[in-house]
Amino acid sequence: MDADPLDEGLVRRCCDFVEEALAGEEYAAERVEMMVIENLGRERAGRVLPYAGPLLREALRSSGWIG
């Protein structure tokens, strides 16, 4: 996430994985939110936003990383 330039393929695959986890069982979604989303940070959230699906976008909003 910190690389410049951003490895778009890797970020896309990571976002797809997180999206699937958020859509899965409640216990998995809660852990992804706790371990990934809460620790992402505003700058990284902004970098992944173009690749984020609807569930990831909502998680980023509810965490306060994006408006």
CHARMM internal coordinates of N, CA and C (Angstrom, degrees):
IC EDIT
DIST 1 N 1 CA 1.4336
DIST 1 CA 1 C 1.5228
ANGL 1 N 1 CA 1 C 112.13
DIST 1 C 2 N 1.3009
ANGL 1 CA 1 C 2 N 117.22
DIHE 1 N 1 CA 1 C 2 N -22.63
DIST 2 N 2 CA 1.4545
ANGL 1 C 2 N 2 CA 120.38
DIHE 1 CA 1 C 2 N 2 CA -177.38
DIST 2 CA 2 C 1.5211
ANGL 2 N 2 CA 2 C 113.23
DIHE 1 C 2 N 2 CA 2 C -95.89
DIST 2 C 3 N 1.3329
ANGL 2 CA 2 C 3 N 117.11
DIHE 2 N 2 CA 2 C 3 N -6.01
DIST 3 N 3 CA 1.4621
ANGL 2 C 3 N 3 CA 120.69
DIHE 2 CA 2 C 3 N 3 CA -177.09
DIST 3 CA 3 C 1.5223
ANGL 3 N 3 CA 3 C 110.83
DIHE 2 C 3 N 3 CA 3 C -66.92
DIST 3 C 4 N 1.3166
ANGL 3 CA 3 C 4 N 114.83
DIHE 3 N 3 CA 3 C 4 N 148.54
DIST 4 N 4 CA 1.4489
ANGL 3 C 4 N 4 CA 120.44
DIHE 3 CA 3 C 4 N 4 CA 175.99
DIST 4 CA 4 C 1.5149
ANGL 4 N 4 CA 4 C 107.83
DIHE 3 C 4 N 4 CA 4 C -133.36
DIST 4 C 5 N 1.2921
ANGL 4 CA 4 C 5 N 121.19
DIHE 4 N 4 CA 4 C 5 N 109.40
DIST 5 N 5 CA 1.4558
ANGL 4 C 5 N 5 CA 125.57
DIHE 4 CA 4 C 5 N 5 CA 8.86
DIST 5 CA 5 C 1.5336
ANGL 5 N 5 CA 5 C 111.79
DIHE 4 C 5 N 5 CA 5 C -79.23
DIST 5 C 6 N 1.3040
ANGL 5 CA 5 C 6 N 115.48
DIHE 5 N 5 CA 5 C 6 N 159.08
DIST 6 N 6 CA 1.4468
ANGL 5 C 6 N 6 CA 123.90
DIHE 5 CA 5 C 6 N 6 CA -179.55
DIST 6 CA 6 C 1.5264
ANGL 6 N 6 CA 6 C 110.04
DIHE 5 C 6 N 6 CA 6 C -67.63
DIST 6 C 7 N 1.3182
ANGL 6 CA 6 C 7 N 117.42
DIHE 6 N 6 CA 6 C 7 N 134.32
DIST 7 N 7 CA 1.4604
ANGL 6 C 7 N 7 CA 121.60
DIHE 6 CA 6 C 7 N 7 CA 175.15
DIST 7 CA 7 C 1.5302
ANGL 7 N 7 CA 7 C 107.26
DIHE 6 C 7 N 7 CA 7 C -79.24
DIST 7 C 8 N 1.3149
ANGL 7 CA 7 C 8 N 116.20
DIHE 7 N 7 CA 7 C 8 N 91.56
DIST 8 N 8 CA 1.4533
ANGL 7 C 8 N 8 CA 121.97
DIHE 7 CA 7 C 8 N 8 CA -172.69
DIST 8 CA 8 C 1.5216
ANGL 8 N 8 CA 8 C 113.11
DIHE 7 C 8 N 8 CA 8 C -60.01
DIST 8 C 9 N 1.3196
ANGL 8 CA 8 C 9 N 117.49
DIHE 8 N 8 CA 8 C 9 N -38.31
DIST 9 N 9 CA 1.4595
ANGL 8 C 9 N 9 CA 120.30
DIHE 8 CA 8 C 9 N 9 CA 179.21
DIST 9 CA 9 C 1.5174
ANGL 9 N 9 CA 9 C 111.82
DIHE 8 C 9 N 9 CA 9 C -63.16
DIST 9 C 10 N 1.3191
ANGL 9 CA 9 C 10 N 115.85
DIHE 9 N 9 CA 9 C 10 N -43.56
DIST 10 N 10 CA 1.4618
ANGL 9 C 10 N 10 CA 120.23
DIHE 9 CA 9 C 10 N 10 CA 179.14
DIST 10 CA 10 C 1.5216
ANGL 10 N 10 CA 10 C 111.05
DIHE 9 C 10 N 10 CA 10 C -66.15
DIST 10 C 11 N 1.3157
ANGL 10 CA 10 C 11 N 117.02
DIHE 10 N 10 CA 10 C 11 N -44.02
DIST 11 N 11 CA 1.4677
ANGL 10 C 11 N 11 CA 120.72
DIHE 10 CA 10 C 11 N 11 CA 179.70
DIST 11 CA 11 C 1.5283
ANGL 11 N 11 CA 11 C 110.03
DIHE 10 C 11 N 11 CA 11 C -63.13
DIST 11 C 12 N 1.3119
ANGL 11 CA 11 C 12 N 116.63
DIHE 11 N 11 CA 11 C 12 N -41.52
DIST 12 N 12 CA 1.4718
ANGL 11 C 12 N 12 CA 120.30
DIHE 11 CA 11 C 12 N 12 CA 178.40
DIST 12 CA 12 C 1.5279
ANGL 12 N 12 CA 12 C 111.09
DIHE 11 C 12 N 12 CA 12 C -61.18
DIST 12 C 13 N 1.3262
ANGL 12 CA 12 C 13 N 117.04
DIHE 12 N 12 CA 12 C 13 N -44.41
DIST 13 N 13 CA 1.4689
ANGL 12 C 13 N 13 CA 120.40
DIHE 12 CA 12 C 13 N 13 CA 178.98
DIST 13 CA 13 C 1.5222
ANGL 13 N 13 CA 13 C 111.26
DIHE 12 C 13 N 13 CA 13 C -64.64
DIST 13 C 14 N 1.3194
ANGL 13 CA 13 C 14 N 117.41
DIHE 13 N 13 CA 13 C 14 N -40.10
DIST 14 N 14 CA 1.4666
ANGL 13 C 14 N 14 CA 121.05
DIHE 13 CA 13 C 14 N 14 CA 177.69
DIST 14 CA 14 C 1.5236
ANGL 14 N 14 CA 14 C 110.94
DIHE 13 C 14 N 14 CA 14 C -64.02
DIST 14 C 15 N 1.3085
ANGL 14 CA 14 C 15 N 116.43
DIHE 14 N 14 CA 14 C 15 N -43.88
DIST 15 N 15 CA 1.4620
ANGL 14 C 15 N 15 CA 119.94
DIHE 14 CA 14 C 15 N 15 CA 178.64
DIST 15 CA 15 C 1.5280
ANGL 15 N 15 CA 15 C 111.14
DIHE 14 C 15 N 15 CA 15 C -64.36
DIST 15 C 16 N 1.3197
ANGL 15 CA 15 C 16 N 117.28
DIHE 15 N 15 CA 15 C 16 N -39.00
DIST 16 N 16 CA 1.4649
ANGL 15 C 16 N 16 CA 120.79
DIHE 15 CA 15 C 16 N 16 CA 176.65
DIST 16 CA 16 C 1.5224
ANGL 16 N 16 CA 16 C 110.75
DIHE 15 C 16 N 16 CA 16 C -61.79
DIST 16 C 17 N 1.3340
ANGL 16 CA 16 C 17 N 116.41
DIHE 16 N 16 CA 16 C 17 N -42.50
DIST 17 N 17 CA 1.4652
ANGL 16 C 17 N 17 CA 121.31
DIHE 16 CA 16 C 17 N 17 CA 178.45
DIST 17 CA 17 C 1.5223
ANGL 17 N 17 CA 17 C 110.61
DIHE 16 C 17 N 17 CA 17 C -61.96
DIST 17 C 18 N 1.3302
ANGL 17 CA 17 C 18 N 116.91
DIHE 17 N 17 CA 17 C 18 N -47.81
DIST 18 N 18 CA 1.4653
ANGL 17 C 18 N 18 CA 121.00
DIHE 17 CA 17 C 18 N 18 CA -179.39
DIST 18 CA 18 C 1.5245
ANGL 18 N 18 CA 18 C 110.05
DIHE 17 C 18 N 18 CA 18 C -63.33
DIST 18 C 19 N 1.3142
ANGL 18 CA 18 C 19 N 117.42
DIHE 18 N 18 CA 18 C 19 N -40.86
DIST 19 N 19 CA 1.4695
ANGL 18 C 19 N 19 CA 121.54
DIHE 18 CA 18 C 19 N 19 CA 178.20
DIST 19 CA 19 C 1.5283
ANGL 19 N 19 CA 19 C 110.47
DIHE 18 C 19 N 19 CA 19 C -59.44
DIST 19 C 20 N 1.3233
ANGL 19 CA 19 C 20 N 116.85
DIHE 19 N 19 CA 19 C 20 N -45.29
DIST 20 N 20 CA 1.4639
ANGL 19 C 20 N 20 CA 120.87
DIHE 19 CA 19 C 20 N 20 CA 178.83
DIST 20 CA 20 C 1.5221
ANGL 20 N 20 CA 20 C 111.29
DIHE 19 C 20 N 20 CA 20 C -63.87
DIST 20 C 21 N 1.3218
ANGL 20 CA 20 C 21 N 116.94
DIHE 20 N 20 CA 20 C 21 N -41.20
DIST 21 N 21 CA 1.4635
ANGL 20 C 21 N 21 CA 120.63
DIHE 20 CA 20 C 21 N 21 CA 179.23
DIST 21 CA 21 C 1.5240
ANGL 21 N 21 CA 21 C 110.73
DIHE 20 C 21 N 21 CA 21 C -64.78
DIST 21 C 22 N 1.3258
ANGL 21 CA 21 C 22 N 117.39
DIHE 21 N 21 CA 21 C 22 N -40.19
DIST 22 N 22 CA 1.4567
ANGL 21 C 22 N 22 CA 120.78
DIHE 21 CA 21 C 22 N 22 CA 178.75
DIST 22 CA 22 C 1.5240
ANGL 22 N 22 CA 22 C 111.79
DIHE 21 C 22 N 22 CA 22 C -66.67
DIST 22 C 23 N 1.3284
ANGL 22 CA 22 C 23 N 117.01
DIHE 22 N 22 CA 22 C 23 N -27.65
DIST 23 N 23 CA 1.4637
ANGL 22 C 23 N 23 CA 121.95
DIHE 22 CA 22 C 23 N 23 CA 179.38
DIST 23 CA 23 C 1.5228
ANGL 23 N 23 CA 23 C 112.04
DIHE 22 C 23 N 23 CA 23 C -84.77
DIST 23 C 24 N 1.3231
ANGL 23 CA 23 C 24 N 116.83
DIHE 23 N 23 CA 23 C 24 N -9.91
DIST 24 N 24 CA 1.4596
ANGL 23 C 24 N 24 CA 120.99
DIHE 23 CA 23 C 24 N 24 CA -175.39
DIST 24 CA 24 C 1.5138
ANGL 24 N 24 CA 24 C 113.45
DIHE 23 C 24 N 24 CA 24 C -84.42
DIST 24 C 25 N 1.3054
ANGL 24 CA 24 C 25 N 114.35
DIHE 24 N 24 CA 24 C 25 N -154.81
DIST 25 N 25 CA 1.4592
ANGL 24 C 25 N 25 CA 121.76
DIHE 24 CA 24 C 25 N 25 CA -179.96
DIST 25 CA 25 C 1.5253
ANGL 25 N 25 CA 25 C 110.52
DIHE 24 C 25 N 25 CA 25 C -56.26
DIST 25 C 26 N 1.3082
ANGL 25 CA 25 C 26 N 115.79
DIHE 25 N 25 CA 25 C 26 N 147.33
DIST 26 N 26 CA 1.4691
ANGL 25 C 26 N 26 CA 121.27
DIHE 25 CA 25 C 26 N 26 CA -176.64
DIST 26 CA 26 C 1.5244
ANGL 26 N 26 CA 26 C 112.46
DIHE 25 C 26 N 26 CA 26 C -56.62
DIST 26 C 27 N 1.3328
ANGL 26 CA 26 C 27 N 117.40
DIHE 26 N 26 CA 26 C 27 N -40.90
DIST 27 N 27 CA 1.4746
ANGL 26 C 27 N 27 CA 119.09
DIHE 26 CA 26 C 27 N 27 CA -178.35
DIST 27 CA 27 C 1.5246
ANGL 27 N 27 CA 27 C 111.04
DIHE 26 C 27 N 27 CA 27 C -65.43
DIST 27 C 28 N 1.3233
ANGL 27 CA 27 C 28 N 117.60
DIHE 27 N 27 CA 27 C 28 N -35.45
DIST 28 N 28 CA 1.4683
ANGL 27 C 28 N 28 CA 120.30
DIHE 27 CA 27 C 28 N 28 CA 178.11
DIST 28 CA 28 C 1.5185
ANGL 28 N 28 CA 28 C 110.28
DIHE 27 C 28 N 28 CA 28 C -69.76
DIST 28 C 29 N 1.3328
ANGL 28 CA 28 C 29 N 116.97
DIHE 28 N 28 CA 28 C 29 N -44.08
DIST 29 N 29 CA 1.4583
ANGL 28 C 29 N 29 CA 121.26
DIHE 28 CA 28 C 29 N 29 CA -179.59
DIST 29 CA 29 C 1.5281
ANGL 29 N 29 CA 29 C 110.75
DIHE 28 C 29 N 29 CA 29 C -61.58
DIST 29 C 30 N 1.3187
ANGL 29 CA 29 C 30 N 116.84
DIHE 29 N 29 CA 29 C 30 N -42.25
DIST 30 N 30 CA 1.4663
ANGL 29 C 30 N 30 CA 120.42
DIHE 29 CA 29 C 30 N 30 CA 179.25
DIST 30 CA 30 C 1.5198
ANGL 30 N 30 CA 30 C 111.64
DIHE 29 C 30 N 30 CA 30 C -62.68
DIST 30 C 31 N 1.2991
ANGL 30 CA 30 C 31 N 117.42
DIHE 30 N 30 CA 30 C 31 N -39.81
DIST 31 N 31 CA 1.4575
ANGL 30 C 31 N 31 CA 120.61
DIHE 30 CA 30 C 31 N 31 CA -179.25
DIST 31 CA 31 C 1.5245
ANGL 31 N 31 CA 31 C 111.92
DIHE 30 C 31 N 31 CA 31 C -71.19
DIST 31 C 32 N 1.3195
ANGL 31 CA 31 C 32 N 116.60
DIHE 31 N 31 CA 31 C 32 N -37.05
DIST 32 N 32 CA 1.4668
ANGL 31 C 32 N 32 CA 119.86
DIHE 31 CA 31 C 32 N 32 CA 176.17
DIST 32 CA 32 C 1.5247
ANGL 32 N 32 CA 32 C 109.40
DIHE 31 C 32 N 32 CA 32 C -63.48
DIST 32 C 33 N 1.3272
ANGL 32 CA 32 C 33 N 116.34
DIHE 32 N 32 CA 32 C 33 N -44.03
DIST 33 N 33 CA 1.4660
ANGL 32 C 33 N 33 CA 118.59
DIHE 32 CA 32 C 33 N 33 CA 178.00
DIST 33 CA 33 C 1.5243
ANGL 33 N 33 CA 33 C 110.59
DIHE 32 C 33 N 33 CA 33 C -61.38
DIST 33 C 34 N 1.3108
ANGL 33 CA 33 C 34 N 116.49
DIHE 33 N 33 CA 33 C 34 N -41.87
DIST 34 N 34 CA 1.4615
ANGL 33 C 34 N 34 CA 120.06
DIHE 33 CA 33 C 34 N 34 CA -177.54
DIST 34 CA 34 C 1.5349
ANGL 34 N 34 CA 34 C 112.04
DIHE 33 C 34 N 34 CA 34 C -70.02
DIST 34 C 35 N 1.3102
ANGL 34 CA 34 C 35 N 118.10
DIHE 34 N 34 CA 34 C 35 N -43.64
DIST 35 N 35 CA 1.4639
ANGL 34 C 35 N 35 CA 121.36
DIHE 34 CA 34 C 35 N 35 CA -172.83
DIST 35 CA 35 C 1.5290
ANGL 35 N 35 CA 35 C 113.50
DIHE 34 C 35 N 35 CA 35 C -89.83
DIST 35 C 36 N 1.3088
ANGL 35 CA 35 C 36 N 118.20
DIHE 35 N 35 CA 35 C 36 N -30.89
DIST 36 N 36 CA 1.4632
ANGL 35 C 36 N 36 CA 120.75
DIHE 35 CA 35 C 36 N 36 CA -175.47
DIST 36 CA 36 C 1.5247
ANGL 36 N 36 CA 36 C 111.11
DIHE 35 C 36 N 36 CA 36 C -103.94
DIST 36 C 37 N 1.3141
ANGL 36 CA 36 C 37 N 116.31
DIHE 36 N 36 CA 36 C 37 N -58.76
DIST 37 N 37 CA 1.4536
ANGL 36 C 37 N 37 CA 120.57
DIHE 36 CA 36 C 37 N 37 CA -172.54
DIST 37 CA 37 C 1.5284
ANGL 37 N 37 CA 37 C 111.68
DIHE 36 C 37 N 37 CA 37 C -63.77
DIST 37 C 38 N 1.3235
ANGL 37 CA 37 C 38 N 116.80
DIHE 37 N 37 CA 37 C 38 N -49.02
DIST 38 N 38 CA 1.4666
ANGL 37 C 38 N 38 CA 120.24
DIHE 37 CA 37 C 38 N 38 CA -176.44
DIST 38 CA 38 C 1.5254
ANGL 38 N 38 CA 38 C 113.01
DIHE 37 C 38 N 38 CA 38 C -63.26
DIST 38 C 39 N 1.3161
ANGL 38 CA 38 C 39 N 117.93
DIHE 38 N 38 CA 38 C 39 N -22.43
DIST 39 N 39 CA 1.4602
ANGL 38 C 39 N 39 CA 121.78
DIHE 38 CA 38 C 39 N 39 CA -177.63
DIST 39 CA 39 C 1.5255
ANGL 39 N 39 CA 39 C 113.39
DIHE 38 C 39 N 39 CA 39 C -103.92
DIST 39 C 40 N 1.3150
ANGL 39 CA 39 C 40 N 117.85
DIHE 39 N 39 CA 39 C 40 N 4.53
DIST 40 N 40 CA 1.4572
ANGL 39 C 40 N 40 CA 120.91
DIHE 39 CA 39 C 40 N 40 CA -174.23
DIST 40 CA 40 C 1.5317
ANGL 40 N 40 CA 40 C 112.57
DIHE 39 C 40 N 40 CA 40 C -70.99
DIST 40 C 41 N 1.3033
ANGL 40 CA 40 C 41 N 117.53
DIHE 40 N 40 CA 40 C 41 N -49.20
DIST 41 N 41 CA 1.4606
ANGL 40 C 41 N 41 CA 120.97
DIHE 40 CA 40 C 41 N 41 CA -178.01
DIST 41 CA 41 C 1.5110
ANGL 41 N 41 CA 41 C 112.21
DIHE 40 C 41 N 41 CA 41 C 91.72
DIST 41 C 42 N 1.3158
ANGL 41 CA 41 C 42 N 115.99
DIHE 41 N 41 CA 41 C 42 N 156.55
DIST 42 N 42 CA 1.4663
ANGL 41 C 42 N 42 CA 122.50
DIHE 41 CA 41 C 42 N 42 CA -175.49
DIST 42 CA 42 C 1.5285
ANGL 42 N 42 CA 42 C 112.43
DIHE 41 C 42 N 42 CA 42 C -64.23
DIST 42 C 43 N 1.3150
ANGL 42 CA 42 C 43 N 118.31
DIHE 42 N 42 CA 42 C 43 N -43.94
DIST 43 N 43 CA 1.4699
ANGL 42 C 43 N 43 CA 120.22
DIHE 42 CA 42 C 43 N 43 CA -177.75
DIST 43 CA 43 C 1.5239
ANGL 43 N 43 CA 43 C 111.49
DIHE 42 C 43 N 43 CA 43 C -64.91
DIST 43 C 44 N 1.3258
ANGL 43 CA 43 C 44 N 117.03
DIHE 43 N 43 CA 43 C 44 N -47.14
DIST 44 N 44 CA 1.4644
ANGL 43 C 44 N 44 CA 120.07
DIHE 43 CA 43 C 44 N 44 CA 179.64
DIST 44 CA 44 C 1.5226
ANGL 44 N 44 CA 44 C 111.20
DIHE 43 C 44 N 44 CA 44 C -66.31
DIST 44 C 45 N 1.3339
ANGL 44 CA 44 C 45 N 116.88
DIHE 44 N 44 CA 44 C 45 N -37.63
DIST 45 N 45 CA 1.4637
ANGL 44 C 45 N 45 CA 119.97
DIHE 44 CA 44 C 45 N 45 CA 177.61
DIST 45 CA 45 C 1.5253
ANGL 45 N 45 CA 45 C 109.96
DIHE 44 C 45 N 45 CA 45 C -59.29
DIST 45 C 46 N 1.3066
ANGL 45 CA 45 C 46 N 116.84
DIHE 45 N 45 CA 45 C 46 N -41.36
DIST 46 N 46 CA 1.4562
ANGL 45 C 46 N 46 CA 120.57
DIHE 45 CA 45 C 46 N 46 CA 177.36
DIST 46 CA 46 C 1.5141
ANGL 46 N 46 CA 46 C 112.82
DIHE 45 C 46 N 46 CA 46 C -64.02
DIST 46 C 47 N 1.3100
ANGL 46 CA 46 C 47 N 116.11
DIHE 46 N 46 CA 46 C 47 N -34.28
DIST 47 N 47 CA 1.4752
ANGL 46 C 47 N 47 CA 119.92
DIHE 46 CA 46 C 47 N 47 CA -179.55
DIST 47 CA 47 C 1.5211
ANGL 47 N 47 CA 47 C 111.92
DIHE 46 C 47 N 47 CA 47 C -72.92
DIST 47 C 48 N 1.3438
ANGL 47 CA 47 C 48 N 117.88
DIHE 47 N 47 CA 47 C 48 N -33.90
DIST 48 N 48 CA 1.4645
ANGL 47 C 48 N 48 CA 120.16
DIHE 47 CA 47 C 48 N 48 CA -178.11
DIST 48 CA 48 C 1.5244
ANGL 48 N 48 CA 48 C 112.66
DIHE 47 C 48 N 48 CA 48 C -88.69
DIST 48 C 49 N 1.3117
ANGL 48 CA 48 C 49 N 117.65
DIHE 48 N 48 CA 48 C 49 N -14.94
DIST 49 N 49 CA 1.4679
ANGL 48 C 49 N 49 CA 121.73
DIHE 48 CA 48 C 49 N 49 CA -175.15
DIST 49 CA 49 C 1.5260
ANGL 49 N 49 CA 49 C 113.57
DIHE 48 C 49 N 49 CA 49 C -51.44
DIST 49 C 50 N 1.3371
ANGL 49 CA 49 C 50 N 120.52
DIHE 49 N 49 CA 49 C 50 N -43.53
DIST 50 N 50 CA 1.4699
ANGL 49 C 50 N 50 CA 119.24
DIHE 49 CA 49 C 50 N 50 CA -179.98
DIST 50 CA 50 C 1.5334
ANGL 50 N 50 CA 50 C 113.73
DIHE 49 C 50 N 50 CA 50 C -62.33
DIST 50 C 51 N 1.3138
ANGL 50 CA 50 C 51 N 118.10
DIHE 50 N 50 CA 50 C 51 N -18.12
DIST 51 N 51 CA 1.4631
ANGL 50 C 51 N 51 CA 122.33
DIHE 50 CA 50 C 51 N 51 CA -176.86
DIST 51 CA 51 C 1.5268
ANGL 51 N 51 CA 51 C 112.30
DIHE 50 C 51 N 51 CA 51 C -106.10
DIST 51 C 52 N 1.3235
ANGL 51 CA 51 C 52 N 117.09
DIHE 51 N 51 CA 51 C 52 N -3.28
DIST 52 N 52 CA 1.4586
ANGL 51 C 52 N 52 CA 122.52
DIHE 51 CA 51 C 52 N 52 CA -173.87
DIST 52 CA 52 C 1.5214
ANGL 52 N 52 CA 52 C 111.41
DIHE 51 C 52 N 52 CA 52 C -82.02
DIST 52 C 53 N 1.3311
ANGL 52 CA 52 C 53 N 114.64
DIHE 52 N 52 CA 52 C 53 N 139.27
DIST 53 N 53 CA 1.4590
ANGL 52 C 53 N 53 CA 120.92
DIHE 52 CA 52 C 53 N 53 CA 173.07
DIST 53 CA 53 C 1.5261
ANGL 53 N 53 CA 53 C 110.06
DIHE 52 C 53 N 53 CA 53 C -82.21
DIST 53 C 54 N 1.3216
ANGL 53 CA 53 C 54 N 116.76
DIHE 53 N 53 CA 53 C 54 N -179.20
DIST 54 N 54 CA 1.4642
ANGL 53 C 54 N 54 CA 120.57
DIHE 53 CA 53 C 54 N 54 CA -175.07
DIST 54 CA 54 C 1.5319
ANGL 54 N 54 CA 54 C 114.59
DIHE 53 C 54 N 54 CA 54 C -62.37
DIST 54 C 55 N 1.3111
ANGL 54 CA 54 C 55 N 118.09
DIHE 54 N 54 CA 54 C 55 N -37.64
DIST 55 N 55 CA 1.4668
ANGL 54 C 55 N 55 CA 119.66
DIHE 54 CA 54 C 55 N 55 CA -179.95
DIST 55 CA 55 C 1.5193
ANGL 55 N 55 CA 55 C 111.70
DIHE 54 C 55 N 55 CA 55 C -70.50
DIST 55 C 56 N 1.3037
ANGL 55 CA 55 C 56 N 116.36
DIHE 55 N 55 CA 55 C 56 N -40.16
DIST 56 N 56 CA 1.4616
ANGL 55 C 56 N 56 CA 120.21
DIHE 55 CA 55 C 56 N 56 CA 177.86
DIST 56 CA 56 C 1.5301
ANGL 56 N 56 CA 56 C 109.99
DIHE 55 C 56 N 56 CA 56 C -66.78
DIST 56 C 57 N 1.3210
ANGL 56 CA 56 C 57 N 117.41
DIHE 56 N 56 CA 56 C 57 N -41.12
DIST 57 N 57 CA 1.4690
ANGL 56 C 57 N 57 CA 120.39
DIHE 56 CA 56 C 57 N 57 CA 177.45
DIST 57 CA 57 C 1.5321
ANGL 57 N 57 CA 57 C 110.98
DIHE 56 C 57 N 57 CA 57 C -59.51
DIST 57 C 58 N 1.3270
ANGL 57 CA 57 C 58 N 116.00
DIHE 57 N 57 CA 57 C 58 N -43.96
DIST 58 N 58 CA 1.4628
ANGL 57 C 58 N 58 CA 119.79
DIHE 57 CA 57 C 58 N 58 CA 179.50
DIST 58 CA 58 C 1.5293
ANGL 58 N 58 CA 58 C 110.82
DIHE 57 C 58 N 58 CA 58 C -64.82
DIST 58 C 59 N 1.3139
ANGL 58 CA 58 C 59 N 117.59
DIHE 58 N 58 CA 58 C 59 N -40.34
DIST 59 N 59 CA 1.4621
ANGL 58 C 59 N 59 CA 120.78
DIHE 58 CA 58 C 59 N 59 CA 177.83
DIST 59 CA 59 C 1.5275
ANGL 59 N 59 CA 59 C 110.66
DIHE 58 C 59 N 59 CA 59 C -63.56
DIST 59 C 60 N 1.3268
ANGL 59 CA 59 C 60 N 117.31
DIHE 59 N 59 CA 59 C 60 N -39.08
DIST 60 N 60 CA 1.4666
ANGL 59 C 60 N 60 CA 120.97
DIHE 59 CA 59 C 60 N 60 CA 177.98
DIST 60 CA 60 C 1.5230
ANGL 60 N 60 CA 60 C 110.92
DIHE 59 C 60 N 60 CA 60 C -66.50
DIST 60 C 61 N 1.3401
ANGL 60 CA 60 C 61 N 116.53
DIHE 60 N 60 CA 60 C 61 N -38.48
DIST 61 N 61 CA 1.4727
ANGL 60 C 61 N 61 CA 120.27
DIHE 60 CA 60 C 61 N 61 CA 176.89
DIST 61 CA 61 C 1.5235
ANGL 61 N 61 CA 61 C 110.96
DIHE 60 C 61 N 61 CA 61 C -65.34
DIST 61 C 62 N 1.3274
ANGL 61 CA 61 C 62 N 115.91
DIHE 61 N 61 CA 61 C 62 N -48.50
DIST 62 N 62 CA 1.4679
ANGL 61 C 62 N 62 CA 118.74
DIHE 61 CA 61 C 62 N 62 CA -176.25
DIST 62 CA 62 C 1.5196
ANGL 62 N 62 CA 62 C 112.52
DIHE 61 C 62 N 62 CA 62 C -67.39
DIST 62 C 63 N 1.3314
ANGL 62 CA 62 C 63 N 116.92
DIHE 62 N 62 CA 62 C 63 N -23.81
DIST 63 N 63 CA 1.4636
ANGL 62 C 63 N 63 CA 120.29
DIHE 62 CA 62 C 63 N 63 CA 177.00
DIST 63 CA 63 C 1.5312
ANGL 63 N 63 CA 63 C 111.80
DIHE 62 C 63 N 63 CA 63 C -80.99
DIST 63 C 64 N 1.3307
ANGL 63 CA 63 C 64 N 115.92
DIHE 63 N 63 CA 63 C 64 N -14.29
DIST 64 N 64 CA 1.4583
ANGL 63 C 64 N 64 CA 120.62
DIHE 63 CA 63 C 64 N 64 CA -179.33
DIST 64 CA 64 C 1.5118
ANGL 64 N 64 CA 64 C 114.27
DIHE 63 C 64 N 64 CA 64 C 89.89
DIST 64 C 65 N 1.3300
ANGL 64 CA 64 C 65 N 118.39
DIHE 64 N 64 CA 64 C 65 N 5.75
DIST 65 N 65 CA 1.4609
ANGL 64 C 65 N 65 CA 120.74
DIHE 64 CA 64 C 65 N 65 CA -178.79
DIST 65 CA 65 C 1.5136
ANGL 65 N 65 CA 65 C 112.25
DIHE 64 C 65 N 65 CA 65 C -75.29
DIST 65 C 66 N 1.3413
ANGL 65 CA 65 C 66 N 117.49
DIHE 65 N 65 CA 65 C 66 N -29.20
DIST 66 N 66 CA 1.4534
ANGL 65 C 66 N 66 CA 120.67
DIHE 65 CA 65 C 66 N 66 CA 176.59
DIST 66 CA 66 C 1.5238
ANGL 66 N 66 CA 66 C 108.53
DIHE 65 C 66 N 66 CA 66 C -129.68
DIST 66 C 67 N 1.3346
ANGL 66 CA 66 C 67 N 116.64
DIHE 66 N 66 CA 66 C 67 N 159.92
DIST 67 N 67 CA 1.4608
ANGL 66 C 67 N 67 CA 122.12
DIHE 66 CA 66 C 67 N 67 CA -179.09
DIST 67 CA 67 C 1.4875
ANGL 67 N 67 CA 67 C 113.60
DIHE 66 C 67 N 67 CA 67 C -85.74
END
COOR INIT
IC SEED 1 N 1 CA 1 C
IC BUILD
